[in-house]
């Protein structure tokens, strides 16, 4: 399976039999193989399919239940719950959406709305709480993003690191905890429309990120907030341009 927290959607070995079973079932649920309100195959059938023990199977289902995705019921089986009850902040669930291609324009707009609600405030907090070392780190990631020969994959990696650094500079642990959401949003948005290798768009994106770093360095919360909002809105606009779709209710800004 793949890890969000460790970097930009980087493939890693599954964490044992439990992780493999949980991941495969999770992807199948997100991808609609097992639709909402359907009943999963019997535990014994799943044990045979995956070649695992009853204990491993129950542990995998227990983990999915904790994520709000399934509910085991005696004499009924394990029911797939409504998507409305899923913990969409869970890194695994976010990643499964990306892996099975369930990140459409509507999903991206929803991610962007969450980013607009949280990240501008993280930038404003960072402007008042950052250290000199954190400012230097922000500029370092901007410089990496601006390298003329940067690849699309590396650009997304540096972009993510920049946003995580802003969250860390805010000194609010809840801001840092949304890095999974930011990563899926960035990776999926750049799959739809990337500023690389568009030289003009590349330069504009880098300069808008640099404006965030400058505002944080100058300890200007309002400028940091507005600069972050522009960066996120840029991604929304690119998705709208490529897909021909608008966020619900029209443009977000």
RAWOSUL-V996691 format. One record per pair of residues at least 24 apart in sequence whose ideal C-beta (glycine too) atoms are under 10 Angstrom apart, sorted by the first residue. I is the first residue (numbers start at 1). J is the second residue. If there is no record, write none. Layout:
BEGIN
i | j
I | J
I | J
END
This chain:
BEGIN
i | j
1 | 26
1 | 27
1 | 92
1 | 95
1 | 96
1 | 99
2 | 91
2 | 92
2 | 95
2 | 96
2 | 98
2 | 99
3 | 91
3 | 92
3 | 95
3 | 180
3 | 183
4 | 90
4 | 91
4 | 92
4 | 94
4 | 95
4 | 98
4 | 160
4 | 179
4 | 180
4 | 181
4 | 182
4 | 183
4 | 184
4 | 187
5 | 91
5 | 95
5 | 164
5 | 177
5 | 179
5 | 180
5 | 183
6 | 183
7 | 157
7 | 160
7 | 161
7 | 183
8 | 153
8 | 154
8 | 155
8 | 156
8 | 157
8 | 158
8 | 159
8 | 160
8 | 161
8 | 183
8 | 184
8 | 186
8 | 187
8 | 190
9 | 95
9 | 98
9 | 99
9 | 153
9 | 156
9 | 157
9 | 160
9 | 183
9 | 184
9 | 186
9 | 187
9 | 188
10 | 157
16 | 52
16 | 56
16 | 59
17 | 50
17 | 51
17 | 52
17 | 53
17 | 55
17 | 56
17 | 57
17 | 59
17 | 60
18 | 52
18 | 55
18 | 56
18 | 57
18 | 58
18 | 59
18 | 60
18 | 62
18 | 63
19 | 56
19 | 59
19 | 60
19 | 63
19 | 92
20 | 50
20 | 52
20 | 56
20 | 60
21 | 46
21 | 47
21 | 49
21 | 50
21 | 51
21 | 52
21 | 56
21 | 57
21 | 59
21 | 60
21 | 61
21 | 63
21 | 64
22 | 56
22 | 57
22 | 59
22 | 60
22 | 61
22 | 62
22 | 63
22 | 64
22 | 67
22 | 69
22 | 92
23 | 60
23 | 63
23 | 64
23 | 92
23 | 95
23 | 96
23 | 99
24 | 49
24 | 50
24 | 60
24 | 96
25 | 50
25 | 57
25 | 60
25 | 61
25 | 63
25 | 64
25 | 69
25 | 70
25 | 78
25 | 80
25 | 96
26 | 60
26 | 63
26 | 64
26 | 67
26 | 69
26 | 70
26 | 86
26 | 90
26 | 92
26 | 93
26 | 95
26 | 96
26 | 97
26 | 99
26 | 100
27 | 92
27 | 95
27 | 96
27 | 97
27 | 99
27 | 100
27 | 102
28 | 80
28 | 96
28 | 100
29 | 64
29 | 67
29 | 69
29 | 70
29 | 80
29 | 81
29 | 83
29 | 86
29 | 93
29 | 96
29 | 100
30 | 69
30 | 83
30 | 86
30 | 92
30 | 93
30 | 94
30 | 95
30 | 96
30 | 97
30 | 98
30 | 99
30 | 100
30 | 101
30 | 102
31 | 96
31 | 97
31 | 99
31 | 100
31 | 101
31 | 102
32 | 80
32 | 100
32 | 102
33 | 80
33 | 100
34 | 69
34 | 70
34 | 78
34 | 79
34 | 80
35 | 80
35 | 83
36 | 69
36 | 79
36 | 80
36 | 81
36 | 82
36 | 83
36 | 84
36 | 85
36 | 86
37 | 79
37 | 80
37 | 81
37 | 82
38 | 77
38 | 78
38 | 79
38 | 80
39 | 70
39 | 73
39 | 76
39 | 77
39 | 78
39 | 79
39 | 80
40 | 64
40 | 70
40 | 72
40 | 77
40 | 78
40 | 79
40 | 80
41 | 77
41 | 78
42 | 77
42 | 78
43 | 72
43 | 77
43 | 78
46 | 78
63 | 92
64 | 92
64 | 93
66 | 90
67 | 92
67 | 93
67 | 96
68 | 93
69 | 93
69 | 96
88 | 114
88 | 181
89 | 114
89 | 177
89 | 178
89 | 180
89 | 181
90 | 180
90 | 181
91 | 177
91 | 179
91 | 180
91 | 181
91 | 183
91 | 184
92 | 180
93 | 180
93 | 184
94 | 180
94 | 181
94 | 182
94 | 183
94 | 184
94 | 185
94 | 188
95 | 180
95 | 183
95 | 184
95 | 187
96 | 184
97 | 184
97 | 188
98 | 183
98 | 184
98 | 185
98 | 187
98 | 188
98 | 191
101 | 188
101 | 191
102 | 188
103 | 184
103 | 185
103 | 187
103 | 188
103 | 189
103 | 191
103 | 192
104 | 188
104 | 192
104 | 239
104 | 243
104 | 245
105 | 188
105 | 192
105 | 236
105 | 239
105 | 240
105 | 242
105 | 243
105 | 244
105 | 245
105 | 246
105 | 247
106 | 243
106 | 245
106 | 247
106 | 248
107 | 184
107 | 185
107 | 188
108 | 184
108 | 185
108 | 188
108 | 189
108 | 191
108 | 192
108 | 235
108 | 236
108 | 238
108 | 239
108 | 240
108 | 243
108 | 245
108 | 247
109 | 236
109 | 239
109 | 240
109 | 243
109 | 245
109 | 246
109 | 247
109 | 248
109 | 249
109 | 252
110 | 185
110 | 247
110 | 248
111 | 181
111 | 182
111 | 184
111 | 185
111 | 186
111 | 188
111 | 189
111 | 232
111 | 235
111 | 236
112 | 185
112 | 189
112 | 232
112 | 233
112 | 235
112 | 236
112 | 239
112 | 247
112 | 252
113 | 232
113 | 236
113 | 247
113 | 248
113 | 252
114 | 178
114 | 181
114 | 182
114 | 185
114 | 232
115 | 163
115 | 178
115 | 181
115 | 182
115 | 185
115 | 186
115 | 228
115 | 229
115 | 231
115 | 232
115 | 233
115 | 235
115 | 236
115 | 252
116 | 228
116 | 229
116 | 232
116 | 233
116 | 236
116 | 252
116 | 253
118 | 167
118 | 170
118 | 172
118 | 174
118 | 175
118 | 178
118 | 181
118 | 182
118 | 228
118 | 232
119 | 163
119 | 166
119 | 167
119 | 170
119 | 175
119 | 178
119 | 181
119 | 182
119 | 185
119 | 212
119 | 225
119 | 228
119 | 229
119 | 231
119 | 232
120 | 212
120 | 221
120 | 222
120 | 224
120 | 225
120 | 226
120 | 227
120 | 228
120 | 229
120 | 230
120 | 231
120 | 232
121 | 170
121 | 172
121 | 175
121 | 221
121 | 224
121 | 225
121 | 228
122 | 163
122 | 166
122 | 167
122 | 168
122 | 169
122 | 170
122 | 171
122 | 172
122 | 174
122 | 175
122 | 176
122 | 178
122 | 182
122 | 224
122 | 225
122 | 228
123 | 163
123 | 166
123 | 167
123 | 169
123 | 170
123 | 175
123 | 212
123 | 213
123 | 215
123 | 216
123 | 221
123 | 223
123 | 224
123 | 225
123 | 226
123 | 227
123 | 228
123 | 229
123 | 231
124 | 170
124 | 215
124 | 216
124 | 220
124 | 221
124 | 222
124 | 223
124 | 224
124 | 225
124 | 226
124 | 228
125 | 166
125 | 167
125 | 169
125 | 170
125 | 171
125 | 172
125 | 175
125 | 216
125 | 221
125 | 224
125 | 225
126 | 165
126 | 166
126 | 167
126 | 168
126 | 169
126 | 170
126 | 171
126 | 172
126 | 175
126 | 212
126 | 213
126 | 215
126 | 216
126 | 217
126 | 219
126 | 221
126 | 224
126 | 228
127 | 166
127 | 169
127 | 170
127 | 212
127 | 215
127 | 216
127 | 217
127 | 218
127 | 219
127 | 220
127 | 221
127 | 222
127 | 223
127 | 224
127 | 225
127 | 227
128 | 169
128 | 170
128 | 171
128 | 216
128 | 219
128 | 220
128 | 221
128 | 224
129 | 169
129 | 170
129 | 171
129 | 172
129 | 216
129 | 219
129 | 221
130 | 165
130 | 166
130 | 168
130 | 169
130 | 170
130 | 171
130 | 213
130 | 216
130 | 217
130 | 219
130 | 224
131 | 168
131 | 169
131 | 171
132 | 217
133 | 169
134 | 165
134 | 166
134 | 168
134 | 169
134 | 170
134 | 171
134 | 213
134 | 216
134 | 217
135 | 165
135 | 169
135 | 213
135 | 214
135 | 216
135 | 217
135 | 218
135 | 219
136 | 165
136 | 213
136 | 217
137 | 161
137 | 162
137 | 164
137 | 165
137 | 166
137 | 168
137 | 169
137 | 213
138 | 162
138 | 163
138 | 165
138 | 166
138 | 169
138 | 209
138 | 210
138 | 212
138 | 213
138 | 214
138 | 216
138 | 217
139 | 165
139 | 209
139 | 210
139 | 213
139 | 214
139 | 216
139 | 217
140 | 165
140 | 213
141 | 165
141 | 166
141 | 209
141 | 213
142 | 206
142 | 207
142 | 208
142 | 209
142 | 210
142 | 211
142 | 212
142 | 213
142 | 214
143 | 206
143 | 210
143 | 213
144 | 206
145 | 195
145 | 196
145 | 202
145 | 205
145 | 206
145 | 209
145 | 210
146 | 202
146 | 203
146 | 205
146 | 206
146 | 207
146 | 209
146 | 210
147 | 202
147 | 206
148 | 197
148 | 199
148 | 202
148 | 203
149 | 197
150 | 196
150 | 197
150 | 202
150 | 206
151 | 196
151 | 197
152 | 190
152 | 191
152 | 194
152 | 195
152 | 196
152 | 197
153 | 187
153 | 190
153 | 194
153 | 196
154 | 196
155 | 186
155 | 190
155 | 194
155 | 195
155 | 196
155 | 197
155 | 202
155 | 205
155 | 206
156 | 183
156 | 186
156 | 187
156 | 189
156 | 190
156 | 191
156 | 194
156 | 196
157 | 183
157 | 186
157 | 187
158 | 206
158 | 209
159 | 183
159 | 186
159 | 187
159 | 189
159 | 190
159 | 195
159 | 205
159 | 206
159 | 209
159 | 231
159 | 235
160 | 185
160 | 186
160 | 187
162 | 186
162 | 209
162 | 210
162 | 212
162 | 213
162 | 231
163 | 209
163 | 212
163 | 228
163 | 231
163 | 232
165 | 213
165 | 216
166 | 209
166 | 212
166 | 213
166 | 216
166 | 224
166 | 228
169 | 216
169 | 224
170 | 216
170 | 224
182 | 232
185 | 232
185 | 235
186 | 235
188 | 235
188 | 239
189 | 232
189 | 234
189 | 235
189 | 236
189 | 238
189 | 239
189 | 242
190 | 235
190 | 238
192 | 235
192 | 238
192 | 239
192 | 240
192 | 241
192 | 242
192 | 243
193 | 235
193 | 237
193 | 238
193 | 239
193 | 240
193 | 241
193 | 242
193 | 243
194 | 238
195 | 234
195 | 235
195 | 238
201 | 234
201 | 238
204 | 234
205 | 231
205 | 234
205 | 235
205 | 238
208 | 232
208 | 233
208 | 234
209 | 234
229 | 253
END
